Amino acid sequence: MAKNEQNCCVLTLPLLTEPWQEHIIETRFDIVEKLKNTLIGFELRKLKQLERTRAWKRLMKSIRECSDEKQKKSLFKERNTMLKDAGFTEFGFSGDVTKLAVHKHFVPHIGANIAQRSGQDVWRSFEKYLFSNGKAVHFHKRGSLDSIACKKPRGDGMTIDSDVFTWKGGRCDDCVILKIRIRRPKNAYEREMIQKEIRNMRVVRKWIKTRYKYYLQITYQGAPVSKHRPVGKNRVGIDIGTQTIAWSSPTEVRLAELAAGIRRNHAEKTALQRKMDRSRRTANPQNYNPDGTIKRGIKLRWVKTKHYLRMEGRVRELERKNADIRKNEHICLANHILSLGKEVYIEDMNFKGLQGRAKETKVDKNGRFARKKRFGKSLANRAPSMFVTILENKLKSAGGNLYKVNTRTFKASQYDHTADEYRKKTLGQRWNHLKNGDKIQRDLYSAFLLMNAAPTLEEPDKKLCKKTYPQFALLHDAEMERLNAEEKPHLSSMGIR
């Protein structure tokens, strides 16, 4: 989320559109996409010109060779000054995009507020690239732009009056008037939300089945209105993996598959993708080498048959369904966790680091190279990081806290509170054999230890573990009986046959 959109909430409402209105909206999406790409190209050329100057090269060489932190800070300030003088500021980008938007073909569709907001969006990409961890500034692929925002909810841009949305162009008479689909009678949540101060608005398009559908996202000032859901007062420990999630509280212990609803759609999607590959190879044999690999080093022309395009549309629809199912299940699970307690403890996981391939090359006992593949597909399908973000936002709204323990010192998967010692285990060992003779599922035991984290978040609280363990053991055994009674197959990472 952008810096100026912190401490805000969003209400999304469907728009009722006619075919002729959709044609105008699509034209405006196409114009804004081209406008952003033109601005990106213009700013990249300007940045290259700056990087060619002797002063910039001399400064960057000094930064690379400098070892003194204080001197390095002054050099970075000098670099920022050079960038600012060259026009690399949010205000500078807004001015540049305004000059581009005055083209006679753009004016009937794009007002100054929308053009300036587009410039701000491009600036944030450059800001991340210049001052943060961004690796490159990318152009928008054709048709990939999915939203258009307005800088202010008035003037030559987007306005709303009751259930009527007006999207104005650069001239007063160039506007599209759309009806907003609001449930009647309005529920309490919508009644309270529309009374808040509007910060900005955004038109979003989503590809559903065979066409785009359009939605209005209204960003309001302040925190969202409470939906009066039950909020618990207990501690909750969550052990979240790449495909599963385990949680433990004084009243409930559960082990579940994360975003289980996408499994069927994912299998159908992979089958369609295999069909698409066969169709593409049949229609384009000239683009493949005899060994089946794609030719490299030359520009290739790809023919897409009607059958291929139909399958491509089905895959696109399945991806949309998966995204909606995944987000809905994460929200429902976060609400359930919130009903157990608003003091939640999890491990500080680096999910992005688990996406990439392993860097070290290993050889097994048979002399074969071990696979470098890790958890990229599981993370893409289950989105555990997205769940953590949703849970954290809900806890903040409810006055709770999400505590992230130090994974390196806590070692939840290795600790045994009955023996007060750490025993390292392989990833395949899914059960803990405690010193007192109990056999406990590994993920559930980690969630139990996280629930009993010490105030320092560096280690489990041993006294608290001994106090709460008898109740946890009873709930754990009941959960194992429930899972074993289910007829559906479980993930291998659960350790349940």
C-alpha positions, 0 to 999 in steps of 0.5 A: 500500500502507498505511503499516503494510503496508510490508516485507511479502509476500502469499500468495494462496490460493483458497477452496473455497465452497458456495452457502450459504457464498457467500450469507453472504460476500456478505451480509458484503461488503454490510454492510462496504460500507454500514458504510464509506459510513456512516462516510464520510458521518458524517466528511464532515459532521463535517469540514463542521462544522469548516470552518464555524467562525470559527477554521478560516476565520480559520486557512485565510485566514492560511495562504493569505496567508502567504508566510513558510515558517517561519510557514506551518509553524507554521500547518499545525501549528495546523491539524493540531491542530484536526483532531486535536481534532475526531477526525480521527485513525486512532484516532478513526475506529476508535472511530466505526466501532465505534459504528456496527458494534454494530447488531444486524443487523451483529453476527452478521457483523462483529467488532470487528477487521474493523470497526476495519480498515474504519475504518482504510481510510476514514481513509487516504482522509481522510488523503490528502485532508487532508494529501496530494494527494487531491482528494476522498473518494469513496463506494463504488458499490454492489457495488464493494467487492472485499476485506474485511481483518481487523486481527489474525489472531486473536479475533473476525475471521479465523483460519487453522489448517492448510488451514482458514480461519474467518471469525468474526462478532461472536458466537462461534457466528456463523462461516463455516468454509472449506477453503483449496485448497493444492497437494499436496504443497506447493511449496517456496515455499508451505512457506517462506511459511506458516512466516512470521509472519502480520500480517493477512488479507484475503478478496478476491472476483473476478468470473469469468465469471458468478459471484464466486470468493473468495480468501484473501490472507495478509500475512506479516511481512518480505520474500517467500521467494526463488524462486531465479530466475537474477539477472544482474550486468550493467547494463541500460538500459530505454526504456519508452514508452506501448505499447513497451519496449526494453532493452539489456544487454551480452548482449541487445538487444530491442524488444517490445510491452508486454503484447502479449497483450491486443490481441485481447481489447481489440478484442473489448471495443470491438466489444461496447461499440459493440453495448451503445451501440446496444442502450442507445439502442434501449431508452432513446430518451427519454434522448437529444436529436435530435442523439444526445447524452444529455439533461442537467440531469434525472434519467434512468431507464435500461432494461437489456435481458437482451441488454444485461446479457449483453454487459455481463457479457462485457465485465466478463469481458474486462476481468478477463482483460486485467488478469490477462494484463497482470499476468502478462506484466509479471511474466514480463518483469520476471523476464527483465530481472532475469536480465540484470542487477540494475542497471537504468536507466530514465527518470523518467517522469510517466505520470500527466501523459501520461494527461490531455488537452493544456491548450494549444489549437493550430491546424494549417495548415488552420485546424482545431483539433488534438486534445487527446487524448494517451496515456490509452487506451494507458496504461490498456491497457499499464500501463507504471507497473505494470511499473516498480513490479513490476520495482522490487519484484523488484530490491529483493528480489534486492538490486539497484537501479532507477536513474531518470535525470533526463529533462530533462538526460539527453535520451536521444532527442536525444544522439549519442555519436559526435558528442557533441552533442544533436539534437532530433527529432520524435516521428515520427522513429523512427530515429537517423542517427549521425555515424559513418553508422550507422542505429539504432532510436530506442528501442533507442539510448535504452536503450543510452544509459541502460545507460551512464548516468554515476554522476550520472544526469544524462548518458550516460558518453561513454567507456562508450558508446564502449567498449560500442557495437560489441557493441550495434551487432551485437546491434541489427542481429540484433534488427532482422533478427528483427523484420523476419522476423516476419510479424505487424504491428508497432506504428507507434511501432516504426518497422518496416514 
